[in-house]
Amino acid sequence: MSIYKVHFKWKEKEISLSAKSLDLTHPYFVSIRDLVFPEGGKLIIDPSQDEVKRTFGSAEHIMLPFQTVTLIEEFKEEQPKPKIRNFTLMEGQEEEKEDKV
């Protein structure tokens, strides 16, 4: 599944919104649904992101005029990080490899 990041101008500010659904079929608007906001619980709070969340966070559907949109990016949804395990070489396997060569 893709995540779309839409950059646009609003009240003379550059704003970025992330969403799971984007529709470009309307002739004058970019339709954005299923907004995605960063998870809370961070030590560092970005006031600009906090303002964007307060302004657009409760919206189910946003339609932006094409003239205000400056960039649309598409990213693959982040997968959970894999667990990293240490593997050890067992004795005896190295000798078998040398015999076969």
LUMPA-820698 format. One record per residue (C-alpha): residue in three letters; x, z, y. Coordinates in Angstrom, 3 decimals, decimal comma. Layout:
<sites>
ALA; X; Z; Y
...
</sites>
This chain:
<sites>
MET; 0,000; 0,000; 0,000
SER; 1,223; -0,805; 3,493
ILE; 1,344; 1,303; 6,613
TYR; 0,991; -0,545; 9,920
LYS; 2,596; 0,698; 13,107
VAL; 0,931; -0,708; 16,232
HIS; 2,756; -0,441; 19,562
PHE; 0,633; -0,903; 22,667
LYS; 0,326; 0,025; 26,339
TRP; -2,274; 2,610; 27,312
LYS; -2,501; 4,228; 30,755
GLU; 0,865; 2,655; 31,606
LYS; 2,554; 4,372; 28,640
GLU; 3,992; 2,894; 25,456
ILE; 2,032; 4,326; 22,518
SER; 2,570; 3,910; 18,770
LEU; -0,131; 4,480; 16,158
SER; 0,249; 4,281; 12,390
ALA; -2,673; 3,233; 10,219
LYS; -3,500; 2,227; 6,665
SER; -5,958; -0,503; 7,673
LEU; -5,523; -3,257; 10,245
ASP; -7,850; -6,178; 10,965
LEU; -6,762; -9,121; 13,115
THR; -9,798; -11,344; 12,527
HIS; -11,610; -10,411; 15,748
PRO; -10,830; -12,998; 18,481
TYR; -10,010; -10,477; 21,251
PHE; -9,176; -7,158; 19,586
VAL; -6,885; -5,543; 17,021
SER; -9,030; -3,318; 14,815
ILE; -7,333; -0,170; 13,513
ARG; -8,781; 2,192; 10,888
ASP; -7,505; 5,108; 8,807
LEU; -4,990; 6,481; 11,296
VAL; -1,958; 8,276; 9,890
PHE; -0,293; 11,102; 11,806
PRO; 2,891; 12,998; 10,888
GLU; 2,362; 16,164; 8,880
GLY; 2,424; 19,423; 10,815
GLY; 4,823; 22,290; 10,222
LYS; 7,845; 20,784; 11,934
LEU; 10,303; 22,928; 13,815
ILE; 10,604; 20,359; 16,594
ILE; 7,370; 19,313; 18,290
ASP; 7,245; 15,964; 20,092
PRO; 4,892; 16,400; 23,095
SER; 4,168; 12,670; 23,287
GLN; 3,074; 12,556; 19,614
ASP; 0,997; 15,680; 20,154
GLU; -0,823; 13,971; 23,045
VAL; -1,453; 10,841; 20,953
LYS; -2,888; 12,956; 18,134
ARG; -5,186; 14,838; 20,532
THR; -6,358; 11,581; 22,117
PHE; -6,835; 9,384; 19,031
GLY; -6,811; 11,875; 16,133
SER; -10,579; 12,185; 15,728
ALA; -11,288; 8,432; 15,981
GLU; -12,414; 6,608; 12,846
HIS; -12,026; 3,136; 14,315
ILE; -10,052; 1,872; 17,317
MET; -10,246; -1,603; 18,822
LEU; -7,329; -2,516; 21,092
PRO; -7,364; -5,600; 23,313
PHE; -4,732; -8,127; 22,176
GLN; -3,202; -8,149; 25,672
THR; -2,149; -4,498; 25,336
VAL; -0,498; -4,847; 21,910
THR; 3,259; -5,439; 22,114
LEU; 4,315; -5,180; 18,459
ILE; 2,817; -4,677; 14,987
GLU; 5,090; -3,539; 12,156
GLU; 4,268; -3,342; 8,457
PHE; 6,003; -0,828; 6,190
LYS; 5,615; 0,015; 2,539
GLU; 4,063; 3,448; 2,149
GLU; 6,780; 5,983; 1,439
GLN; 7,082; 6,935; -2,184
PRO; 7,971; 10,509; -3,116
LYS; 11,703; 10,992; -3,414
PRO; 12,900; 10,853; -7,013
LYS; 14,399; 13,933; -8,571
ILE; 18,151; 13,651; -8,998
ARG; 19,634; 14,945; -12,203
ASN; 23,235; 15,376; -13,194
PHE; 24,108; 13,773; -16,497
THR; 27,134; 14,771; -18,468
LEU; 28,987; 12,581; -20,896
MET; 28,854; 14,050; -24,376
GLU; 32,051; 14,140; -26,347
GLY; 32,356; 11,563; -29,079
GLN; 30,484; 8,792; -27,280
GLU; 33,593; 7,654; -25,421
GLU; 35,499; 7,314; -28,714
GLU; 32,746; 5,140; -30,221
LYS; 32,948; 2,741; -27,262
GLU; 36,744; 2,391; -27,612
ASP; 36,451; 1,641; -31,375
LYS; 33,988; -1,212; -30,749
VAL; 36,227; -2,924; -28,176
</sites>
